[in-house]
């Protein structure tokens, strides 16, 4: 019997940042409205399994059949990349410019920003 799992974590509300995160991580994606699910949907394959993001209310949620370790890691990476784009956009709106970016060994991203007065 199939089981569909919906996973909510960080509220991913901006489609552009969701797509940029997928592109950064090297995933090919398609827009799709299969399975009679209403609303915008983005589908990809993660380690041979179908994974989708569908918009429910204001935010996108991940939809998959069962959850494997690979999908949990994927969601963690997606959340990080999505948050990266949100943070950069918000800071740029406030007049900050990216000066330097370092990726730590544990995967954390360290941004150095500057703002001219």
Chimera marker file (.cmm) of the C-alpha trace (Angstrom):
<marker_set name="trace">
<marker id="1" x="0.000" y="0.000" z="0.000" r="1" g="1" b="0" radius="0.5"/>
<marker id="2" x="1.327" y="3.449" z="-0.921" r="1" g="1" b="0" radius="0.5"/>
<marker id="3" x="1.918" y="6.087" z="1.673" r="1" g="1" b="0" radius="0.5"/>
<marker id="4" x="2.207" y="9.762" z="0.803" r="1" g="1" b="0" radius="0.5"/>
<marker id="5" x="4.193" y="11.809" z="3.285" r="1" g="1" b="0" radius="0.5"/>
<marker id="6" x="3.987" y="15.597" z="3.483" r="1" g="1" b="0" radius="0.5"/>
<marker id="7" x="6.912" y="17.272" z="5.176" r="1" g="1" b="0" radius="0.5"/>
<marker id="8" x="6.855" y="20.821" z="6.457" r="1" g="1" b="0" radius="0.5"/>
<marker id="9" x="9.975" y="22.480" z="7.759" r="1" g="1" b="0" radius="0.5"/>
<marker id="10" x="11.115" y="25.986" z="6.909" r="1" g="1" b="0" radius="0.5"/>
<marker id="11" x="8.263" y="27.823" z="5.236" r="1" g="1" b="0" radius="0.5"/>
<marker id="12" x="9.285" y="27.987" z="1.600" r="1" g="1" b="0" radius="0.5"/>
<marker id="13" x="7.031" y="30.689" z="0.185" r="1" g="1" b="0" radius="0.5"/>
<marker id="14" x="9.001" y="32.218" z="-2.703" r="1" g="1" b="0" radius="0.5"/>
<marker id="15" x="9.012" y="29.968" z="-5.752" r="1" g="1" b="0" radius="0.5"/>
<marker id="16" x="12.053" y="31.728" z="-7.250" r="1" g="1" b="0" radius="0.5"/>
<marker id="17" x="14.228" y="30.806" z="-4.233" r="1" g="1" b="0" radius="0.5"/>
<marker id="18" x="12.934" y="27.213" z="-4.267" r="1" g="1" b="0" radius="0.5"/>
<marker id="19" x="13.944" y="26.886" z="-7.926" r="1" g="1" b="0" radius="0.5"/>
<marker id="20" x="17.349" y="28.523" z="-7.301" r="1" g="1" b="0" radius="0.5"/>
<marker id="21" x="17.997" y="26.061" z="-4.441" r="1" g="1" b="0" radius="0.5"/>
<marker id="22" x="17.143" y="23.101" z="-6.708" r="1" g="1" b="0" radius="0.5"/>
<marker id="23" x="19.430" y="24.472" z="-9.423" r="1" g="1" b="0" radius="0.5"/>
<marker id="24" x="22.291" y="25.049" z="-6.935" r="1" g="1" b="0" radius="0.5"/>
<marker id="25" x="22.035" y="21.448" z="-5.741" r="1" g="1" b="0" radius="0.5"/>
<marker id="26" x="22.124" y="20.179" z="-9.337" r="1" g="1" b="0" radius="0.5"/>
<marker id="27" x="18.579" y="18.786" z="-9.547" r="1" g="1" b="0" radius="0.5"/>
<marker id="28" x="16.589" y="18.801" z="-12.747" r="1" g="1" b="0" radius="0.5"/>
<marker id="29" x="12.976" y="19.707" z="-12.073" r="1" g="1" b="0" radius="0.5"/>
<marker id="30" x="9.730" y="20.062" z="-13.960" r="1" g="1" b="0" radius="0.5"/>
<marker id="31" x="6.467" y="21.891" z="-13.395" r="1" g="1" b="0" radius="0.5"/>
<marker id="32" x="3.679" y="19.391" z="-13.139" r="1" g="1" b="0" radius="0.5"/>
<marker id="33" x="0.047" y="19.188" z="-12.044" r="1" g="1" b="0" radius="0.5"/>
<marker id="34" x="-0.296" y="15.389" z="-11.915" r="1" g="1" b="0" radius="0.5"/>
<marker id="35" x="-2.314" y="13.271" z="-9.520" r="1" g="1" b="0" radius="0.5"/>
<marker id="36" x="-5.129" y="15.802" z="-9.442" r="1" g="1" b="0" radius="0.5"/>
<marker id="37" x="-3.292" y="17.935" z="-6.907" r="1" g="1" b="0" radius="0.5"/>
<marker id="38" x="-4.365" y="21.537" z="-7.190" r="1" g="1" b="0" radius="0.5"/>
<marker id="39" x="-1.945" y="24.394" z="-7.267" r="1" g="1" b="0" radius="0.5"/>
<marker id="40" x="1.597" y="24.886" z="-8.542" r="1" g="1" b="0" radius="0.5"/>
<marker id="41" x="3.811" y="21.822" z="-8.198" r="1" g="1" b="0" radius="0.5"/>
<marker id="42" x="7.508" y="21.207" z="-8.794" r="1" g="1" b="0" radius="0.5"/>
<marker id="43" x="8.642" y="17.611" z="-9.296" r="1" g="1" b="0" radius="0.5"/>
<marker id="44" x="12.141" y="16.109" z="-9.169" r="1" g="1" b="0" radius="0.5"/>
<marker id="45" x="13.806" y="12.760" z="-8.546" r="1" g="1" b="0" radius="0.5"/>
<marker id="46" x="15.971" y="12.260" z="-5.453" r="1" g="1" b="0" radius="0.5"/>
<marker id="47" x="18.000" y="9.060" z="-5.576" r="1" g="1" b="0" radius="0.5"/>
<marker id="48" x="15.453" y="7.400" z="-7.846" r="1" g="1" b="0" radius="0.5"/>
<marker id="49" x="12.370" y="8.479" z="-5.888" r="1" g="1" b="0" radius="0.5"/>
<marker id="50" x="9.840" y="11.068" z="-6.958" r="1" g="1" b="0" radius="0.5"/>
<marker id="51" x="9.741" y="14.130" z="-4.752" r="1" g="1" b="0" radius="0.5"/>
<marker id="52" x="7.488" y="17.092" z="-5.244" r="1" g="1" b="0" radius="0.5"/>
<marker id="53" x="6.863" y="20.497" z="-3.790" r="1" g="1" b="0" radius="0.5"/>
<marker id="54" x="3.315" y="21.741" z="-3.918" r="1" g="1" b="0" radius="0.5"/>
<marker id="55" x="1.939" y="25.047" z="-2.809" r="1" g="1" b="0" radius="0.5"/>
<marker id="56" x="-0.516" y="24.806" z="0.058" r="1" g="1" b="0" radius="0.5"/>
<marker id="57" x="-1.738" y="28.187" z="1.223" r="1" g="1" b="0" radius="0.5"/>
<marker id="58" x="1.246" y="30.527" z="1.173" r="1" g="1" b="0" radius="0.5"/>
<marker id="59" x="4.020" y="27.912" z="1.424" r="1" g="1" b="0" radius="0.5"/>
<marker id="60" x="5.409" y="24.991" z="-0.544" r="1" g="1" b="0" radius="0.5"/>
<marker id="61" x="5.573" y="21.619" z="1.185" r="1" g="1" b="0" radius="0.5"/>
<marker id="62" x="7.561" y="18.548" z="0.177" r="1" g="1" b="0" radius="0.5"/>
<marker id="63" x="5.468" y="15.575" z="-0.889" r="1" g="1" b="0" radius="0.5"/>
<marker id="64" x="6.909" y="12.082" z="-1.341" r="1" g="1" b="0" radius="0.5"/>
<marker id="65" x="6.036" y="8.417" z="-0.969" r="1" g="1" b="0" radius="0.5"/>
<marker id="66" x="7.812" y="7.308" z="2.189" r="1" g="1" b="0" radius="0.5"/>
<marker id="67" x="10.914" y="9.002" z="3.528" r="1" g="1" b="0" radius="0.5"/>
<marker id="68" x="14.412" y="7.633" z="3.131" r="1" g="1" b="0" radius="0.5"/>
<marker id="69" x="17.661" y="8.899" z="4.591" r="1" g="1" b="0" radius="0.5"/>
<marker id="70" x="18.519" y="10.406" z="1.217" r="1" g="1" b="0" radius="0.5"/>
<marker id="71" x="15.307" y="12.396" z="1.139" r="1" g="1" b="0" radius="0.5"/>
<marker id="72" x="15.815" y="13.663" z="4.697" r="1" g="1" b="0" radius="0.5"/>
<marker id="73" x="19.311" y="14.868" z="3.734" r="1" g="1" b="0" radius="0.5"/>
<marker id="74" x="17.893" y="16.408" z="0.558" r="1" g="1" b="0" radius="0.5"/>
<marker id="75" x="15.288" y="18.350" z="2.564" r="1" g="1" b="0" radius="0.5"/>
<marker id="76" x="18.007" y="19.613" z="4.916" r="1" g="1" b="0" radius="0.5"/>
<marker id="77" x="20.093" y="20.800" z="1.951" r="1" g="1" b="0" radius="0.5"/>
<marker id="78" x="17.060" y="22.397" z="0.299" r="1" g="1" b="0" radius="0.5"/>
<marker id="79" x="16.122" y="24.206" z="3.490" r="1" g="1" b="0" radius="0.5"/>
<marker id="80" x="19.658" y="25.563" z="3.831" r="1" g="1" b="0" radius="0.5"/>
<marker id="81" x="19.871" y="26.768" z="0.224" r="1" g="1" b="0" radius="0.5"/>
<marker id="82" x="16.388" y="28.282" z="0.370" r="1" g="1" b="0" radius="0.5"/>
<marker id="83" x="17.254" y="30.121" z="3.611" r="1" g="1" b="0" radius="0.5"/>
<marker id="84" x="20.489" y="31.329" z="1.994" r="1" g="1" b="0" radius="0.5"/>
<marker id="85" x="18.567" y="33.045" z="-0.816" r="1" g="1" b="0" radius="0.5"/>
<marker id="86" x="15.988" y="34.515" z="1.552" r="1" g="1" b="0" radius="0.5"/>
<marker id="87" x="18.701" y="35.923" z="3.839" r="1" g="1" b="0" radius="0.5"/>
<marker id="88" x="20.657" y="37.428" z="0.937" r="1" g="1" b="0" radius="0.5"/>
<marker id="89" x="17.542" y="39.044" z="-0.549" r="1" g="1" b="0" radius="0.5"/>
<marker id="90" x="16.445" y="40.542" z="2.779" r="1" g="1" b="0" radius="0.5"/>
<marker id="91" x="19.916" y="41.858" z="3.537" r="1" g="1" b="0" radius="0.5"/>
<marker id="92" x="20.323" y="43.331" z="0.041" r="1" g="1" b="0" radius="0.5"/>
<marker id="93" x="16.973" y="45.121" z="0.532" r="1" g="1" b="0" radius="0.5"/>
<marker id="94" x="18.534" y="46.729" z="3.615" r="1" g="1" b="0" radius="0.5"/>
<marker id="95" x="21.551" y="47.962" z="1.643" r="1" g="1" b="0" radius="0.5"/>
<marker id="96" x="24.047" y="45.195" z="2.441" r="1" g="1" b="0" radius="0.5"/>
<marker id="97" x="26.342" y="43.744" z="-0.230" r="1" g="1" b="0" radius="0.5"/>
<marker id="98" x="28.000" y="40.342" z="-0.092" r="1" g="1" b="0" radius="0.5"/>
<marker id="99" x="31.708" y="40.757" z="0.542" r="1" g="1" b="0" radius="0.5"/>
<marker id="100" x="32.741" y="37.133" z="1.104" r="1" g="1" b="0" radius="0.5"/>
<marker id="101" x="31.171" y="33.698" z="1.436" r="1" g="1" b="0" radius="0.5"/>
<marker id="102" x="32.753" y="30.644" z="3.072" r="1" g="1" b="0" radius="0.5"/>
<marker id="103" x="31.366" y="27.129" z="3.315" r="1" g="1" b="0" radius="0.5"/>
<marker id="104" x="32.535" y="25.459" z="6.531" r="1" g="1" b="0" radius="0.5"/>
<marker id="105" x="33.527" y="21.761" z="6.659" r="1" g="1" b="0" radius="0.5"/>
<marker id="106" x="30.306" y="20.954" z="8.526" r="1" g="1" b="0" radius="0.5"/>
<marker id="107" x="28.266" y="22.545" z="5.717" r="1" g="1" b="0" radius="0.5"/>
<marker id="108" x="27.455" y="25.848" z="7.437" r="1" g="1" b="0" radius="0.5"/>
<marker id="109" x="27.655" y="28.917" z="5.238" r="1" g="1" b="0" radius="0.5"/>
<marker id="110" x="29.372" y="32.005" z="6.614" r="1" g="1" b="0" radius="0.5"/>
<marker id="111" x="28.474" y="35.271" z="4.853" r="1" g="1" b="0" radius="0.5"/>
<marker id="112" x="30.388" y="38.506" z="5.260" r="1" g="1" b="0" radius="0.5"/>
<marker id="113" x="28.299" y="41.516" z="4.285" r="1" g="1" b="0" radius="0.5"/>
<marker id="114" x="29.023" y="45.228" z="4.137" r="1" g="1" b="0" radius="0.5"/>
<marker id="115" x="26.821" y="48.261" z="4.053" r="1" g="1" b="0" radius="0.5"/>
<marker id="116" x="28.000" y="51.660" z="2.967" r="1" g="1" b="0" radius="0.5"/>
<marker id="117" x="26.545" y="54.578" z="4.852" r="1" g="1" b="0" radius="0.5"/>
<link id1="1" id2="2" r="1" g="1" b="0" radius="0.2"/>
<link id1="2" id2="3" r="1" g="1" b="0" radius="0.2"/>
<link id1="3" id2="4" r="1" g="1" b="0" radius="0.2"/>
<link id1="4" id2="5" r="1" g="1" b="0" radius="0.2"/>
<link id1="5" id2="6" r="1" g="1" b="0" radius="0.2"/>
<link id1="6" id2="7" r="1" g="1" b="0" radius="0.2"/>
<link id1="7" id2="8" r="1" g="1" b="0" radius="0.2"/>
<link id1="8" id2="9" r="1" g="1" b="0" radius="0.2"/>
<link id1="9" id2="10" r="1" g="1" b="0" radius="0.2"/>
<link id1="10" id2="11" r="1" g="1" b="0" radius="0.2"/>
<link id1="11" id2="12" r="1" g="1" b="0" radius="0.2"/>
<link id1="12" id2="13" r="1" g="1" b="0" radius="0.2"/>
<link id1="13" id2="14" r="1" g="1" b="0" radius="0.2"/>
<link id1="14" id2="15" r="1" g="1" b="0" radius="0.2"/>
<link id1="15" id2="16" r="1" g="1" b="0" radius="0.2"/>
<link id1="16" id2="17" r="1" g="1" b="0" radius="0.2"/>
<link id1="17" id2="18" r="1" g="1" b="0" radius="0.2"/>
<link id1="18" id2="19" r="1" g="1" b="0" radius="0.2"/>
<link id1="19" id2="20" r="1" g="1" b="0" radius="0.2"/>
<link id1="20" id2="21" r="1" g="1" b="0" radius="0.2"/>
<link id1="21" id2="22" r="1" g="1" b="0" radius="0.2"/>
<link id1="22" id2="23" r="1" g="1" b="0" radius="0.2"/>
<link id1="23" id2="24" r="1" g="1" b="0" radius="0.2"/>
<link id1="24" id2="25" r="1" g="1" b="0" radius="0.2"/>
<link id1="25" id2="26" r="1" g="1" b="0" radius="0.2"/>
<link id1="26" id2="27" r="1" g="1" b="0" radius="0.2"/>
<link id1="27" id2="28" r="1" g="1" b="0" radius="0.2"/>
<link id1="28" id2="29" r="1" g="1" b="0" radius="0.2"/>
<link id1="29" id2="30" r="1" g="1" b="0" radius="0.2"/>
<link id1="30" id2="31" r="1" g="1" b="0" radius="0.2"/>
<link id1="31" id2="32" r="1" g="1" b="0" radius="0.2"/>
<link id1="32" id2="33" r="1" g="1" b="0" radius="0.2"/>
<link id1="33" id2="34" r="1" g="1" b="0" radius="0.2"/>
<link id1="34" id2="35" r="1" g="1" b="0" radius="0.2"/>
<link id1="35" id2="36" r="1" g="1" b="0" radius="0.2"/>
<link id1="36" id2="37" r="1" g="1" b="0" radius="0.2"/>
<link id1="37" id2="38" r="1" g="1" b="0" radius="0.2"/>
<link id1="38" id2="39" r="1" g="1" b="0" radius="0.2"/>
<link id1="39" id2="40" r="1" g="1" b="0" radius="0.2"/>
<link id1="40" id2="41" r="1" g="1" b="0" radius="0.2"/>
<link id1="41" id2="42" r="1" g="1" b="0" radius="0.2"/>
<link id1="42" id2="43" r="1" g="1" b="0" radius="0.2"/>
<link id1="43" id2="44" r="1" g="1" b="0" radius="0.2"/>
<link id1="44" id2="45" r="1" g="1" b="0" radius="0.2"/>
<link id1="45" id2="46" r="1" g="1" b="0" radius="0.2"/>
<link id1="46" id2="47" r="1" g="1" b="0" radius="0.2"/>
<link id1="47" id2="48" r="1" g="1" b="0" radius="0.2"/>
<link id1="48" id2="49" r="1" g="1" b="0" radius="0.2"/>
<link id1="49" id2="50" r="1" g="1" b="0" radius="0.2"/>
<link id1="50" id2="51" r="1" g="1" b="0" radius="0.2"/>
<link id1="51" id2="52" r="1" g="1" b="0" radius="0.2"/>
<link id1="52" id2="53" r="1" g="1" b="0" radius="0.2"/>
<link id1="53" id2="54" r="1" g="1" b="0" radius="0.2"/>
<link id1="54" id2="55" r="1" g="1" b="0" radius="0.2"/>
<link id1="55" id2="56" r="1" g="1" b="0" radius="0.2"/>
<link id1="56" id2="57" r="1" g="1" b="0" radius="0.2"/>
<link id1="57" id2="58" r="1" g="1" b="0" radius="0.2"/>
<link id1="58" id2="59" r="1" g="1" b="0" radius="0.2"/>
<link id1="59" id2="60" r="1" g="1" b="0" radius="0.2"/>
<link id1="60" id2="61" r="1" g="1" b="0" radius="0.2"/>
<link id1="61" id2="62" r="1" g="1" b="0" radius="0.2"/>
<link id1="62" id2="63" r="1" g="1" b="0" radius="0.2"/>
<link id1="63" id2="64" r="1" g="1" b="0" radius="0.2"/>
<link id1="64" id2="65" r="1" g="1" b="0" radius="0.2"/>
<link id1="65" id2="66" r="1" g="1" b="0" radius="0.2"/>
<link id1="66" id2="67" r="1" g="1" b="0" radius="0.2"/>
<link id1="67" id2="68" r="1" g="1" b="0" radius="0.2"/>
<link id1="68" id2="69" r="1" g="1" b="0" radius="0.2"/>
<link id1="69" id2="70" r="1" g="1" b="0" radius="0.2"/>
<link id1="70" id2="71" r="1" g="1" b="0" radius="0.2"/>
<link id1="71" id2="72" r="1" g="1" b="0" radius="0.2"/>
<link id1="72" id2="73" r="1" g="1" b="0" radius="0.2"/>
<link id1="73" id2="74" r="1" g="1" b="0" radius="0.2"/>
<link id1="74" id2="75" r="1" g="1" b="0" radius="0.2"/>
<link id1="75" id2="76" r="1" g="1" b="0" radius="0.2"/>
<link id1="76" id2="77" r="1" g="1" b="0" radius="0.2"/>
<link id1="77" id2="78" r="1" g="1" b="0" radius="0.2"/>
<link id1="78" id2="79" r="1" g="1" b="0" radius="0.2"/>
<link id1="79" id2="80" r="1" g="1" b="0" radius="0.2"/>
<link id1="80" id2="81" r="1" g="1" b="0" radius="0.2"/>
<link id1="81" id2="82" r="1" g="1" b="0" radius="0.2"/>
<link id1="82" id2="83" r="1" g="1" b="0" radius="0.2"/>
<link id1="83" id2="84" r="1" g="1" b="0" radius="0.2"/>
<link id1="84" id2="85" r="1" g="1" b="0" radius="0.2"/>
<link id1="85" id2="86" r="1" g="1" b="0" radius="0.2"/>
<link id1="86" id2="87" r="1" g="1" b="0" radius="0.2"/>
<link id1="87" id2="88" r="1" g="1" b="0" radius="0.2"/>
<link id1="88" id2="89" r="1" g="1" b="0" radius="0.2"/>
<link id1="89" id2="90" r="1" g="1" b="0" radius="0.2"/>
<link id1="90" id2="91" r="1" g="1" b="0" radius="0.2"/>
<link id1="91" id2="92" r="1" g="1" b="0" radius="0.2"/>
<link id1="92" id2="93" r="1" g="1" b="0" radius="0.2"/>
<link id1="93" id2="94" r="1" g="1" b="0" radius="0.2"/>
<link id1="94" id2="95" r="1" g="1" b="0" radius="0.2"/>
<link id1="95" id2="96" r="1" g="1" b="0" radius="0.2"/>
<link id1="96" id2="97" r="1" g="1" b="0" radius="0.2"/>
<link id1="97" id2="98" r="1" g="1" b="0" radius="0.2"/>
<link id1="98" id2="99" r="1" g="1" b="0" radius="0.2"/>
<link id1="99" id2="100" r="1" g="1" b="0" radius="0.2"/>
<link id1="100" id2="101" r="1" g="1" b="0" radius="0.2"/>
<link id1="101" id2="102" r="1" g="1" b="0" radius="0.2"/>
<link id1="102" id2="103" r="1" g="1" b="0" radius="0.2"/>
<link id1="103" id2="104" r="1" g="1" b="0" radius="0.2"/>
<link id1="104" id2="105" r="1" g="1" b="0" radius="0.2"/>
<link id1="105" id2="106" r="1" g="1" b="0" radius="0.2"/>
<link id1="106" id2="107" r="1" g="1" b="0" radius="0.2"/>
<link id1="107" id2="108" r="1" g="1" b="0" radius="0.2"/>
<link id1="108" id2="109" r="1" g="1" b="0" radius="0.2"/>
<link id1="109" id2="110" r="1" g="1" b="0" radius="0.2"/>
<link id1="110" id2="111" r="1" g="1" b="0" radius="0.2"/>
<link id1="111" id2="112" r="1" g="1" b="0" radius="0.2"/>
<link id1="112" id2="113" r="1" g="1" b="0" radius="0.2"/>
<link id1="113" id2="114" r="1" g="1" b="0" radius="0.2"/>
<link id1="114" id2="115" r="1" g="1" b="0" radius="0.2"/>
<link id1="115" id2="116" r="1" g="1" b="0" radius="0.2"/>
<link id1="116" id2="117" r="1" g="1" b="0" radius="0.2"/>
</marker_set>
